[in-house]
Amino acid sequence: NQLQAETRSLMLGHGYHTHIAVFGNSKLFPDASRSDLWVESISEEIATNTQSIKGCKLYTKLSIQILYASNGTFSKPDSSIRGFKYKMYYSYFDDSCIGFVCDFQDTVHVQFFLTTSVDFIDVSQAPLVKQRIAPGTT
């Protein structure tokens, strides 16, 4: 359990953030506690090896997806965060010998890699173009 906690701590620091500010300067607003200035984060855990569910569950990859969109006028667009998702990937490792003396008085070493990634995904939509009908045309 200590190894599991340490790998999770390495990737997440102090843990998941439950809410993310929509704008980078949300604290500058007079009422920063307004719910429309914050978006709730989503978290998901995904198994990477499903053939064995025995052993020690270790988090090996963290993927953060940030959905953003441009708002405002063409001359001065402002980006805002629309969604935020943590995806934690884990695998099961055989822990029958981890931390114990095994056959031939050797300690078994399990090597694994920790991976993190951050993806910024633009979900902006094309502006609606409204044209007036010229007078005298139908």
Salt bridges, closest charged atoms under 4 A:
ASP36 OD2 - ARG34 NH2 2.87
GLU44 OE1 - LYS85 NZ 2.86
GLU45 OE2 - ARG8 NH1 3.58
GLU45 OE1 - LYS57 NZ 3.24
